[in-house]
């Protein structure tokens, strides 16, 4: 969870962490994101979910959700030892 939180904070989809928000600002995203990763969502489906969730929760999403979806899927596969 800490690694995924770090990835989400680095992505900083609503530019909150870079503006000084606490490190747990995106905590509402991390658990559901991990759940979707474990379900094996495709990069496209995960990107759509990310855009909808970030927009619904934070009001806007002007970042590349597709690129981040690929990044976290790759991360998840790596921590799972290549098995998803």
N, C-alpha and C positions, 0 to 999 in steps of 0.2 A: 504493500500500500504506500509506503514511503517513497519508493522509486516512482510509482505512478503519480503520486502527488507532486513530486519534483518535476516530472515531465509536463504535467498540466500547468504547473506554475511557470515553467520556462516558456510554454506555449502562450500563456497569459491571454486567453481569447478576448477578454473584455478590457485589457490593459489596466487591470486593477493592481496587480502585484507590483508592476513597474511604477505605479503611482503611489506606492507606499502602503497598500492594503496588507493585512496580516497574511501569513503564509497559509492559513486555513481557509482563505476566501473561496476557493473552488472545491472545498470538501464535499459540497452537494453534488459535484460532478464525478468525483473519484469512485465512489462505491457503485453507482449505476454504470459507469464506464467499465469497471472491472467485470461486472456482471455480463455486460454485452460482449466483452472480449471473450469471456468463458463460454458464451453461447455460439461463438464462431461467426459473428456477423461479418459480412463482406465489407471491404473498405468503403464502398459506395453507401451501403446501408448505415455503417457506423458514422460516416461523414454527415449523412442526412440527420441522424439522431443527434450528433454533436451540434450541428447548426440549430436545430429546433430547440434543444435543451438550453444552449447558451443564449439564444435569442429570447426564449420564454422566461428565463431566470434573470438575465442581466440586461435585457432590452435591445441588444444588438450583437451581431457577430460579423465583423468585417475581416476575419482571418480565414486562411485556407484550411478548412476542415478536412478536405480530402488528403492533403499532405500529412496532417497530424494523424488522421485515421491510419494511414499506412505506417507511420512511425510507431504508434502504440501497438498496432498488430504485430509488427516486427519485434518490438520489445517483449510483448506477451509470449510470442513463440520462443524467443530466446530464454526467458525465465522458466518456461515450461519444458525446456529441453527439446524444442522443435515439435512437440506434440500439442496440437490444439484440438 
